[in-house]
Amino acid sequence: MKQQSAETLTITGALGDQARGKILVTDHPQRSLIERLIGLANYPPVEILVAGQRVYTAPDSAGRLLLRDGATLMKLARHPEFQLGELYSNGDLEFEGDIVSLLTAIFQKLPDFSQRPLWIRLLGKLYLLRNNTISRAAHNIHHHYDIGNEFYRLWLDTEAMQYTCAYFPGHDATLEQAQLAKLDHVCRKLDLQPGQTVAEAGCGWGGLARHMARHYGVKVKAYNISREQVAFAREKAAAEGLADRVEYVLDDYRNLQGEFDAFVSVGMLEHVGVKNYPALGQVIRGCLKPEGRALVHSIGRNRPAPMNIWTEKHIFPGAYPPSIGQFCRIFEPNALSVLDVENIRLHYALTLKHWLARFEDNLERVRAMFDERFVRMWRFYLASSAAAFACGELQLFQFVVSHCQNNDVPMTRNFLYRKD
């Protein structure tokens, strides 16, 4: 049998020192695929092994990608943005090393969306053309949120079951402490006062509404189209003696009616769709009293780009994280003034690490509820999301707005940090 020779190529040229790495290959026919793959990924600081053979390595490697065989390599090279998650979910690709650190290292090297291949950018534009109608929005929400409250209870915080970014007063805070701090952070930004009324769009399992009613003395009307979440929220409100102060409505936010002192939406905008932003702004303007305030909290981006295609297909159908410019399509056509913008993305990276750790602690229970592919899909989703926030691919924005004529607004931010 002829001995295969290993060859080392040093990557230099136009990419410069930052992209320099080494390809270690043998004389096999898939060398062009290897070069295509690492070129698309902008020469990531990892090692790649195919069927046990190291085919690529870079200085300061963050870990290894283990590909089952040449067919796996072919799939990954043809469509890396989709196939990285797909192949891992199927068991054809493994990560050796800390999965969050490894994915963070890969994502940090990826070119900006505007610099990616034309077919990927065209696919992203197609996502923007879709419209989340009321019926499509309901289908998308049921796909993700109605897979069972018991599943989410395994790894979310035990106090309020918040499936949104927490707010950590310090790195040593527990997930429960950080989620309660997030609820207070939101309430302080709205400057809630006893006796006021609040409209909430997309209330999850109802934790924020109950927190506002219990600790700030307000009445809340919360809209949600997830049957499982609304049933859970109503049961909790009744058990906690809050049913007379919190009303959970199983309906789309576009059907919100009434006039309120405050409007809040935490983690719903990702599901609205850019085409519907002006309509959401009309809802906010129409329901907000002249001196009222609104807060919109959402995952976002520094510049327009679609949701990762694998995540959109398997986890969050219809989801889209807007840029700040796209955010303003909610407010500008509706004479709503932006009072405050805060980016808390590092809090979301830490939140996701907490969720992933709890998910791993409950693997056997998750596996019993679903199957091995589901376990791997959700591990990849949580880990890749943590990596995306850690490297700045995703942001987390909180906007506070009011009617443009409203002069009853604070002159400073001191009220956010006062001690009660």
C-alpha positions as CSV (number, residue, x, y, z in Angstrom):
1,M,0.0,0.0,0.0
2,K,1.4,3.4,-1.0
3,Q,2.2,5.6,1.9
4,Q,0.3,8.9,1.7
5,S,2.3,12.0,2.2
6,A,1.2,14.9,4.3
7,E,1.6,18.4,3.0
8,T,1.6,21.7,4.9
9,L,0.3,24.8,3.3
10,T,0.8,28.2,4.9
11,I,-2.1,30.6,4.2
12,T,-0.9,34.1,3.5
13,G,-1.5,36.6,0.8
14,A,-4.3,39.2,0.8
15,L,-5.7,37.9,4.1
16,G,-2.6,38.9,6.0
17,D,-1.3,37.7,9.3
18,Q,-4.7,37.6,11.1
19,A,-6.0,35.0,8.7
20,R,-2.8,33.0,8.6
21,G,-3.1,29.3,9.4
22,K,-1.9,25.9,8.2
23,I,-3.7,23.2,6.3
24,L,-2.5,19.7,6.9
25,V,-3.8,17.4,4.1
26,T,-3.0,14.1,2.5
27,D,-3.4,13.3,-1.2
28,H,-7.1,12.7,-1.3
29,P,-9.7,14.1,-3.7
30,Q,-11.5,16.3,-1.1
31,R,-8.7,18.9,-0.7
32,S,-10.6,21.5,-2.6
33,L,-13.6,21.0,-0.3
34,I,-11.4,21.6,2.7
35,E,-10.0,24.8,1.2
36,R,-13.5,25.9,0.3
37,L,-14.8,25.3,3.8
38,I,-12.1,27.1,5.7
39,G,-12.2,29.9,3.2
40,L,-15.9,30.4,3.8
41,A,-15.3,30.4,7.5
42,N,-12.4,32.8,7.2
43,Y,-9.8,30.4,8.6
44,P,-11.2,29.7,12.1
45,P,-8.8,28.9,15.0
46,V,-9.8,25.2,15.2
47,E,-8.7,21.8,14.1
48,I,-10.8,19.7,11.6
49,L,-10.6,16.0,11.5
50,V,-12.3,13.9,8.8
51,A,-12.7,10.2,9.7
52,G,-9.9,10.6,12.3
53,Q,-7.5,12.3,9.9
54,R,-6.5,15.9,10.7
55,V,-7.0,18.0,7.6
56,Y,-6.8,21.5,9.0
57,T,-5.3,23.2,12.0
58,A,-4.7,26.8,13.0
59,P,-2.5,28.5,15.7
60,D,-4.2,28.8,19.1
61,S,-6.8,26.2,18.3
62,A,-10.0,26.5,20.5
63,G,-10.9,22.8,19.9
64,R,-11.7,20.3,17.3
65,L,-14.4,19.6,14.8
66,L,-14.7,15.8,14.2
67,L,-16.4,14.9,11.0
68,R,-17.6,11.4,10.5
69,D,-16.5,10.9,6.8
70,G,-16.0,12.5,3.5
71,A,-19.7,12.8,2.8
72,T,-20.0,14.9,6.0
73,L,-17.2,17.1,4.8
74,M,-19.0,17.6,1.5
75,K,-22.3,18.6,3.2
76,L,-20.5,21.1,5.5
77,A,-18.5,22.7,2.7
78,R,-21.5,23.2,0.5
79,H,-23.7,24.9,3.2
80,P,-21.7,25.5,6.4
81,E,-24.2,28.0,7.9
82,F,-27.0,25.4,7.9
83,Q,-25.0,22.1,8.1
84,L,-22.9,22.9,11.2
85,G,-26.0,22.5,13.3
86,E,-27.7,19.9,11.1
87,L,-24.7,17.5,11.1
88,Y,-24.2,17.9,14.9
89,S,-27.9,17.2,15.5
90,N,-27.6,14.0,13.3
91,G,-24.5,12.8,15.1
92,D,-22.3,13.2,12.0
93,L,-20.2,16.0,13.6
94,E,-18.8,16.3,17.1
95,F,-17.2,19.2,19.0
96,E,-14.1,18.3,21.1
97,G,-13.6,20.9,23.8
98,D,-15.9,23.4,25.4
99,I,-18.7,23.8,22.9
100,V,-19.5,27.5,23.7
101,S,-15.8,28.5,23.5
102,L,-15.3,26.6,20.3
103,L,-18.4,28.1,18.6
104,T,-17.4,31.6,19.8
105,A,-14.0,31.2,18.2
106,I,-15.6,30.1,14.9
107,F,-18.2,32.9,14.9
108,Q,-15.6,35.6,15.7
109,K,-13.8,34.8,12.4
110,L,-16.9,34.7,10.2
111,P,-17.1,37.6,7.7
112,D,-19.8,40.2,8.0
113,F,-23.1,39.1,6.5
114,S,-22.6,41.7,3.7
115,Q,-19.3,39.9,2.8
116,R,-20.7,36.4,2.6
117,P,-21.4,34.5,-0.7
118,L,-24.2,36.0,-2.8
119,W,-26.5,33.0,-2.5
120,I,-26.4,33.3,1.3
121,R,-27.2,37.0,1.1
122,L,-30.1,36.4,-1.4
123,L,-31.5,33.7,0.9
124,G,-31.5,36.2,3.7
125,K,-33.4,38.8,1.6
126,L,-36.1,36.2,1.0
127,Y,-36.7,35.9,4.8
128,L,-37.4,39.7,4.9
129,L,-40.1,39.3,2.2
130,R,-42.1,36.9,4.3
131,N,-45.0,38.3,6.4
132,N,-45.9,37.0,9.8
133,T,-49.6,37.1,9.4
134,I,-51.8,36.3,12.4
135,S,-52.2,32.6,11.3
136,R,-48.5,32.2,10.5
137,A,-47.4,33.8,13.7
138,A,-49.7,31.4,15.7
139,H,-48.1,28.4,13.9
140,N,-44.6,29.7,14.6
141,I,-45.3,30.3,18.3
142,H,-46.9,26.9,18.8
143,H,-43.9,25.2,17.1
144,H,-41.5,26.6,19.7
145,Y,-43.4,27.4,22.9
146,D,-46.1,24.7,23.0
147,I,-43.7,21.7,23.2
148,G,-44.4,21.3,26.9
149,N,-44.1,23.5,30.0
150,E,-42.3,20.7,31.8
151,F,-39.4,20.9,29.4
152,Y,-38.8,24.6,29.9
153,R,-39.3,24.2,33.7
154,L,-36.1,22.0,33.7
155,W,-33.7,24.7,32.8
156,L,-35.4,28.2,33.2
157,D,-35.4,30.1,36.5
158,T,-37.7,28.6,39.1
159,E,-39.1,31.9,40.2
160,A,-40.7,33.4,37.1
161,M,-39.8,31.1,34.2
162,Q,-38.3,33.9,32.2
163,Y,-37.3,32.8,28.7
164,T,-35.6,36.1,28.0
165,C,-32.3,37.8,28.8
166,A,-31.6,38.1,32.5
167,Y,-29.9,41.1,34.1
168,F,-26.9,40.2,36.3
169,P,-26.1,42.7,39.1
170,G,-22.8,40.8,39.3
171,H,-21.2,37.7,37.8
172,D,-21.8,35.8,41.0
173,A,-25.6,36.3,40.9
174,T,-27.8,33.2,40.4
175,L,-30.1,32.9,37.5
176,E,-33.1,33.5,39.8
177,Q,-31.5,36.7,41.1
178,A,-30.7,37.9,37.7
179,Q,-34.1,37.3,36.2
180,L,-35.8,39.1,39.1
181,A,-33.3,42.0,38.6
182,K,-34.3,42.0,34.9
183,L,-38.0,42.3,35.9
184,D,-37.2,45.2,38.2
185,H,-35.0,46.9,35.6
186,V,-37.9,46.8,33.1
187,C,-40.4,48.1,35.7
188,R,-38.1,51.0,36.8
189,K,-37.6,52.0,33.2
190,L,-41.4,52.3,32.9
191,D,-41.5,54.2,36.2
192,L,-44.6,52.2,37.2
193,Q,-46.7,53.6,40.0
194,P,-49.5,52.0,42.1
195,G,-52.9,52.1,40.4
196,Q,-51.6,52.3,36.9
197,T,-52.6,50.0,34.0
198,V,-50.1,48.1,31.8
199,A,-50.6,46.4,28.4
200,E,-48.1,43.5,27.7
201,A,-47.6,42.0,24.3
202,G,-46.2,38.5,24.3
203,C,-46.1,37.6,28.0
204,G,-44.5,34.2,28.0
205,W,-45.4,32.3,31.1
206,G,-46.7,35.5,32.7
207,G,-43.9,36.2,35.2
208,L,-43.4,39.9,34.3
209,A,-47.1,40.6,34.6
210,R,-47.4,38.9,38.0
211,H,-44.2,40.8,39.2
212,M,-45.6,44.1,38.1
213,A,-48.9,43.5,39.8
214,R,-47.4,42.1,43.0
215,H,-44.5,44.5,43.5
216,Y,-45.6,47.7,41.7
217,G,-49.4,47.7,42.4
218,V,-50.5,47.9,38.8
219,K,-53.2,46.1,36.8
220,V,-51.9,44.2,33.7
221,K,-53.6,43.0,30.5
222,A,-51.2,40.6,28.9
223,Y,-51.6,39.1,25.4
224,N,-50.1,35.8,24.2
225,I,-50.9,33.3,21.4
226,S,-49.3,30.3,23.1
227,R,-52.0,28.1,24.6
228,E,-49.6,26.3,26.9
229,Q,-48.1,29.5,28.3
230,V,-51.5,31.3,28.8
231,A,-52.9,28.2,30.6
232,F,-49.8,28.1,32.9
233,A,-49.9,31.9,33.5
234,R,-53.6,31.9,34.5
235,E,-53.1,29.0,36.9
236,K,-50.2,30.7,38.5
237,A,-52.0,34.0,38.9
238,A,-54.9,32.3,40.5
239,A,-52.7,30.4,42.9
240,E,-50.9,33.6,43.9
241,G,-54.0,35.6,44.4
242,L,-53.4,37.9,41.5
243,A,-56.2,37.0,39.2
244,D,-58.0,40.2,39.9
245,R,-55.0,42.3,38.9
246,V,-53.6,40.3,35.9
247,E,-55.7,39.3,32.9
248,Y,-54.0,36.9,30.4
249,V,-55.6,37.1,26.9
250,L,-55.1,34.3,24.4
251,D,-55.0,36.5,21.4
252,D,-52.6,38.3,18.9
253,Y,-51.0,41.6,20.0
254,R,-52.6,43.2,17.0
255,N,-56.0,42.8,18.6
256,L,-54.9,44.6,21.8
257,Q,-57.6,47.1,23.0
258,G,-57.9,49.7,25.7
259,E,-55.9,52.7,27.0
260,F,-52.9,52.2,29.4
261,D,-50.3,54.0,31.3
262,A,-47.6,51.7,30.0
263,F,-46.9,49.2,27.3
264,V,-44.3,46.5,27.5
265,S,-43.0,43.8,25.2
266,V,-40.1,41.6,26.3
267,G,-38.9,39.0,23.8
268,M,-41.8,39.2,21.3
269,L,-40.4,41.5,18.6
270,E,-38.2,38.7,17.2
271,H,-41.4,37.0,16.0
272,V,-43.2,40.1,14.6
273,G,-41.5,40.5,11.3
274,V,-40.1,43.8,9.9
275,K,-43.1,44.2,7.6
276,N,-45.3,44.4,10.7
277,Y,-43.2,46.9,12.6
278,P,-45.3,50.0,11.7
279,A,-48.5,48.1,12.7
280,L,-46.9,47.3,16.1
281,G,-46.1,51.0,16.4
282,Q,-49.8,51.8,15.7
283,V,-50.8,49.4,18.5
284,I,-48.4,51.1,20.9
285,R,-49.4,54.6,19.9
286,G,-53.1,53.7,20.1
287,C,-53.1,52.1,23.5
288,L,-50.7,54.5,25.3
289,K,-52.0,57.4,27.3
290,P,-50.6,60.9,26.5
291,E,-48.0,60.6,29.4
292,G,-47.5,56.9,29.1
293,R,-44.2,55.1,28.4
294,A,-43.5,51.9,26.4
295,L,-40.6,49.5,26.6
296,V,-39.6,47.0,23.8
297,H,-36.9,44.4,24.6
298,S,-35.6,42.3,21.7
299,I,-32.6,40.4,20.3
300,G,-31.1,42.5,17.6
301,R,-28.0,43.0,15.3
302,N,-25.6,45.8,14.6
303,R,-26.7,45.8,11.0
304,P,-29.5,44.0,9.1
305,A,-29.0,40.2,8.6
306,P,-31.4,37.3,8.9
307,M,-31.6,34.8,11.7
308,N,-29.2,31.8,11.3
309,I,-31.0,29.6,8.8
310,W,-30.6,26.4,10.9
311,T,-32.1,28.1,14.0
312,E,-34.9,29.6,11.9
313,K,-35.8,26.2,10.5
314,H,-35.6,24.0,13.6
315,I,-36.0,26.3,16.6
316,F,-37.5,29.7,15.8
317,P,-39.5,29.7,12.6
318,G,-40.4,33.2,11.4
319,A,-37.9,34.8,13.7
320,Y,-35.8,37.9,12.8
321,P,-33.4,40.0,15.0
322,P,-33.6,43.7,13.8
323,S,-30.9,46.3,13.7
324,I,-31.4,49.6,15.5
325,G,-32.4,51.2,12.2
326,Q,-35.1,48.6,11.7
327,F,-36.2,49.0,15.3
328,C,-37.0,52.6,14.5
329,R,-39.6,51.6,11.8
330,I,-41.8,50.9,14.8
331,F,-41.5,54.4,16.2
332,E,-40.8,56.9,13.4
333,P,-44.0,56.4,11.4
334,N,-46.0,56.7,14.7
335,A,-44.7,59.9,16.3
336,L,-43.1,58.0,19.1
337,S,-39.9,59.5,20.6
338,V,-37.0,57.3,21.7
339,L,-36.1,58.1,25.3
340,D,-33.5,55.5,26.1
341,V,-31.7,52.6,24.4
342,E,-29.6,50.1,26.3
343,N,-27.6,47.1,24.9
344,I,-27.3,44.2,27.4
345,R,-25.9,41.5,25.1
346,L,-23.3,40.3,27.6
347,H,-26.1,39.6,30.0
348,Y,-27.7,37.3,27.4
349,A,-24.4,35.4,26.8
350,L,-24.3,34.7,30.6
351,T,-28.0,33.9,30.7
352,L,-27.6,31.3,28.0
353,K,-24.6,29.7,29.8
354,H,-26.8,29.3,32.8
355,W,-29.5,27.7,30.7
356,L,-27.1,25.4,29.0
357,A,-25.7,24.2,32.3
358,R,-29.1,23.4,33.6
359,F,-30.1,21.7,30.4
360,E,-27.0,19.5,30.7
361,D,-27.9,18.7,34.3
362,N,-31.3,17.3,33.1
363,L,-30.2,15.5,29.9
364,E,-31.8,12.2,30.9
365,R,-35.1,13.8,31.6
366,V,-35.0,15.7,28.3
367,R,-34.1,12.5,26.4
368,A,-37.0,10.7,28.0
369,M,-39.4,13.4,26.9
370,F,-38.1,13.6,23.3
371,D,-35.1,11.8,21.7
372,E,-31.4,12.0,21.2
373,R,-31.7,14.3,18.1
374,F,-33.8,16.7,20.1
375,V,-31.1,16.8,22.9
376,R,-28.4,17.5,20.4
377,M,-30.5,20.2,18.6
378,W,-31.2,22.1,21.7
379,R,-27.7,21.8,23.0
380,F,-26.4,23.3,19.8
381,Y,-29.1,26.0,19.9
382,L,-28.3,27.1,23.4
383,A,-24.5,26.9,22.9
384,S,-24.5,28.6,19.5
385,S,-26.7,31.4,20.9
386,A,-24.4,32.0,23.8
387,A,-21.5,32.2,21.3
388,A,-23.4,34.6,19.0
389,F,-23.9,37.0,21.9
390,A,-20.4,36.6,23.3
391,C,-18.8,37.5,20.0
392,G,-21.2,40.3,19.2
393,E,-23.0,38.6,16.3
394,L,-26.2,39.2,18.2
395,Q,-27.2,42.1,20.5
396,L,-29.9,42.6,23.1
397,F,-31.7,46.0,22.9
398,Q,-34.1,47.7,25.3
399,F,-35.9,50.7,23.8
400,V,-38.0,53.1,25.9
401,V,-40.4,55.4,24.0
402,S,-43.3,57.8,24.6
403,H,-45.5,60.1,22.6
404,C,-43.4,62.9,21.1
405,Q,-45.3,65.6,22.9
406,N,-44.9,64.0,26.3
407,N,-42.8,66.3,28.6
408,D,-43.4,64.2,31.7
409,V,-40.1,62.3,31.3
410,P,-37.1,62.1,33.7
411,M,-34.2,64.5,33.1
412,T,-31.6,61.9,34.2
413,R,-31.3,58.2,34.7
414,N,-31.0,58.4,38.5
415,F,-34.4,57.0,39.0
416,L,-33.2,53.6,37.5
417,Y,-30.7,53.1,40.3
418,R,-32.5,54.6,43.3
419,K,-32.7,52.5,46.5
420,D,-36.2,51.7,47.6
